[in-house]
Amino acid sequence: MNMGQDHEKADQEAVDTRIGGQARRHARLGLEASRVAARYVGRRASGRQDDGVSGATDLVRALGGLKGPVMKVAQLLAAVPDLLPPEYAKQLSTLQADAPPMGWLFVRRRMAAELGPDWQDRFEAFGRKAAHAASLGQVHRARVDGRDVALKLQYPDMASTVQADLKQLRFFLGLYGRYDRAIHTSEVYAELAVRLQEELDYARERRTMRMFADMLASTDGVRVPEPVAALCTERLLTMTWLEGRRLGEFADAPQEVRDQAALRLFHAWYQPFYWYGVIHGDPHPGNYSLAADGTLNLLDFGCVRTFEARFVEGVINLYRAKRDGDKELAVAAYESWGFTGLSQEMLDVLDLWADYLYAPLLDDQTRPIQEATSKGRRVVVHVHRELRRLGGVKPPREFVLVDRAAIGLGSVFTTLGARLNWHRLIEEIMGGFSKEGLARNQRRALQRAGLQAADAESEQHSAG
């Protein structure tokens, strides 16, 4: 056997070992998750307390070696108030989105699968080590036609990994629903299943990237990468490299630097929502970077959803109801989202949640986004327990991503320690809203990007 064959054999053995190891880890996760969940649910159903320390440690150990959206699922579960003991939530929140990167043998084979056996001839330079590694893929820096590019390369067999993770999510939500009816989870699962499967489609992400570039073309200080179509596939996304430091590295920067970054992020997120009915559903510090001149770079466009104008109008109407003390408008907002036949007790509980969410936007002064984190936690837990007492509520599918995004965005602002007048910013962005204008803007943006509305698109998918 010659040297080339030796390398090919080693390469194949490495692939076989990695795939087999991944399958074993998924099996271990299923067994460990089942054991831990059954123990916790049994204790909770019988009224006994579970200190959670050993179970949480075991679960994190099972999760820690896996790639894929299971990380996002775990973090989602940790964020649901009163669902897990504090020890579980604390342990799960330590899971990092970054995963160990694929080695060069994997990268070489994956690139050949996407661009053909002569793929290396298409680059002037290609970084063998990953610049970044995340849940679904990793990023390599390369050079082509005299410019630096970023190549987002999906990990092998991610479609089956997503399906396995969705089974775990359905299992956890099913257990949750057996003893806690505060949140009816059928729509939660259906929405997350569609969104997670969409994130596997890098051809779709390339189109959403173009849509954001279009929507933010006139926004100062915000930059979107440009896709390199000739080097893109459904599992490989190539785009211009945007130089900058990740946003999470600026926690100790001067206040004015952090405030400017937060201001640009505010516009980059809220303008698409209120003017086009489009949101980026996974805002966290790793999805943004800051250039030396203060420009905010947007780096990830996999989790994007569009909304009908009536849904966005409901968000604005609830804000105005809270601002003006208009209870009838608040009820109209809830009903526009599909909450009907609400008792006064249920309205009072929903109002408590809305008061908490909208508080920073109603306060006409420069301030952090959330000044009382511990108080906020108490409000969330109280609302959750009251919903459970009243028989629970079934949130519309649209709320799943909006709530996830609101929590993520607030976390980024909190990490930055930004101090802005959120009230004046939101009033300015909402000022020119009309349902007709938003629908017109959205149609134009989607048409230019070759996309259709996510809420219509989701009806064509199987939730798994």
Buried (B, 14 or more C-beta within 10 A) or exposed (E): EEEEEEEEEEBEEBBEEBEEEBBEBBEBBBEBBBBBBEBBBEBBEEEEEBEBEEBBBBBBEBBBBBBBBBBBBBBBBBBBBBBBBEBBBBBBEEBEBBBEBBBEBBBBBBBEBBBEEEBEEBBEEBBEEBBBBBBBBBBBBBBBEEEBBBBBBBBBBBEBBBBBBBEBBBBBBEBBBEEBBBBBBEBBBBBBBBBBBBBBBBBBBBBBBBBBBBBBEEBEBBBBBBBBEEBBBBBBBBBBBBEBEBBBEBEEBEEEBBBBBBBBBBBBBBBBBBBBBBBBBBBBBBBBBBBEEEBBBBBBBBBBBBBBBEBBBBBBBBBBBBBEEBEEBBBBBBEBBBBEEBEEEBBEBBBBBBEBBBBBBEEEEEBBBBEEEEEBEEBBEBBBBBBBEBEBBBBBBBBBBBBBBBBBBBBBBBBBBBBBBBBEBBBEBBEEBEBEEBBEBBEEBBEBBEBEBBBEBBEEEEBB
